[in-house]
Amino acid sequence: MLFYSTNNKAIRVPFREAVLKGLADDNGLFMPLGIPAWKPDYVEGLCRQEPEEIMFQVARVFLREDIPDTRLRQIVKDSVNFPIPLVPVHDALYALELFHGPTLAFKDVGARFMARVLAYLLEDADREVTVLVATSGDTGSAVANGFLGVKGIRVVILYPSGKVSEIQEKQLTTLGQNITAIEVEGTFDDCQSLVKKAFLDKELAASVTLTSANSINIARLLPQMFYYFLAWAQLPEKKTPVVVAVPSGNFGNLTAGLMAKKMGLPVNRFIAATNVNDIVPRYLVTGVFTPQPSLATISNAMDVGNPSNFARMLDLYHHNREAMHADIAGYSISDDDTRDMMRTVYRNWNYLLDTHGAVGYAALARYLQRHPAQGIFLETAHPAKFADIVQATVGITVAIPERLRSCLKKEKQSLRMRNSYEDLRAILKS
C-alpha cells in the first residue's frame, strides 16, 4: 500500500519510506492511500477470533504487500504479548485497560510494534538509523523499552524538564545502551517543534538517518487500531449504541479509533476528552483551530497545545467540521473535576483511575447524561505512574509494581539542553 502526505496527496511513498522518513518532505503526515471498509458480518466474525488473529488481520489490511504474513504474525505476537482487558466499572460503563505492557502505558502497543517493524525493514541496511522522539510522559519510556538493544538503531528522546512524573523520567533515563535522553528547558510543544525541525533539515539528513517513533510515524499509529477492535470484541452486549472516550493530547490515539470506525468498527461516536488544553474540543464547536502554548496539568501526558495528529483527523473528514463533529464530541476537564472523578469512582465502585483515565471517564460521564449508551473509556496508564497525585487525591496507598520500583532505584542519565535547535543538531551529529 502507498502512503500520501496530508499536505499533498500527490506525494505518495511505499510503507518503508513512510516509516523511515516519519514526516513527508513537505512536513505533512503520512496516511494510507485507502482505508477499506469491512462489512458488518465480517467484523462480527473477526471479533469472535482470538486477539492475536484480530490484530493480525487489522495490520494485514495495510501491510500485506510490505511484510510477509508469517513475519507479520510474529511481529504482532511479539509486540502485544500482554492482556488488554475490558473491565466493567459500573452499569454499562467499561474501562479498556491499556497499561499491562512493560512500561504500564498504552504506548507499549505502538512502540513495540514499530520497533519490530523497523528492525525488519532494516535487516539489510548498512547505516545506523536514529529514532528521534519527543515525549510528554509515556511515549519516551515505551519507545525506550521497545527499541532497547535493537541492532542498528539509536534512540534520542526529548522531554520537557520538570514536566513529567518522577517514574516516567526514570523509565526513560535509566536504560543506557542505545538510548539517549535529553531534558529540554521548555514544554512538550517545544520538544515536538525541535523534532519537526530536525526532520526538515536537509543538511542534517546528509549525515544522519532520522525517523520518529512519535504517533506522527505511521508505524506507531496503525497498531493503535488494534485495541479498539479488541474492546468491541469483549463487550458482552453489542446491540446497543457504543461510545468510546479517548483521553487525548497529541490525538494519535483518537485518530486510530476513527480509522477503525471507517474500517467498519461499529462505534457510534467517539469522545475527544482533553484537560484544559482544549484546542480540539473548541474546534468541534467553532470550526476554528487555534494552537496555543500548552498549560501544565496533573494529566501531563495530555499537555499539548498544538496536536500533530489533528492534520490526520482533518484529512479523514476532508476538512469538514460538521462531518467530524457528527462522529466526535469534545469535552475539556479541569484538574479539579479530574480529582473529583478519581475520588467518586473509587469511593462508589472501588475502581482506581489514573489522572488520564479520569479525564476520559469524566468526559464519558457527561456525555452519557444526555445520550444513553454503552460507554468505554481508555485507561491509558497504571495509577502507580502518578502515585503521588493519586494517593493525595484518593487517600490510599498505591501499590507500586516491581518493574516501576526497580526503575526508581536506578541513577538518572540524561543530557540537559536549552530549547535550541542548534544544540539538538550538534547532539544528533555527534
Disulfide bonds with the S-S distance in Angstrom:
none
